[in-house]
Amino acid sequence: MVVAIVGLLASVAWGLSVSPLLDVDHVRVRGLDHLTAEEIEEAGGIHTGDAMAWLDPGRAESGIAALPYVGGVRVTREWPDTVRITVHERRPAAWVAGPAGNAVVDGRGRVLGVLAAPPAGLPQLLGTQAVPGVGGTVAPIDGARAAGGLTGYVTGGTASVETTDHGVVLHLVTGPEIRLGAPTAVAVKVRAALAVLNALVGADVHYVDVSVPTNPVSG
């Protein structure tokens, strides 16, 4: 009798878990810029009509996190019929010419994608010795780190970011080069360089060295 009752309850529970009353009717995805909701759902193995009870959020997150553009993801179930996916995308910082085309990278040097033509509004990385495929990391990463620290109009105003034996150098679209030194405190160094350039408007300046931002040097 006990076995029969347990079996009956198990059958009822299983039936409810796969019932249309508890399936996925809505998949809400937010935080996308470069990716599409369809790509996210496919990577996570989440589809409308799936049983909510059998959905594994951790497994779905692992699948989505494998996409190159994904920096972080959270999958939650909202009973009885909704799955919510919050994605934090990696921000493209620069591009570099590679064997497969023009590789778009983030501030950590991760290759996010490969394009046939250079992307507009992003600086080119120079001095990069290794450009792997999508999902890999360029080497060295100093130029990518510096590019990742650029913001606003400075990003579009920088033609290239070069890694040299003496540190990272920004080559502006118009104007002198900015020598950053190590790819640290980039925003602080850029502000120091702009302050020097504003103070030297009209002067013949070839470079501004802000490797020590509190003691900038021009020449």
Protein Blocks (a to p, Z undefined) as FASTA:
>chain_A
ZZmmmmmmmmmmmmmmmgmklccfbdcdehifkbcfklmmmmnopaehiafklpcfklmm
mmmmmpmklmbdcdddddfkbccddddddddfbdcddfkbccdddfkopafbdcfbdceh
iacdehiabdcdehiacddfklmmmmmmpgcjllmmpmbdcddfkbccdddfbdcdddeb
jaehklmmmmmmmmmmmmmgoiacfbdcfkbmmlccdZZ
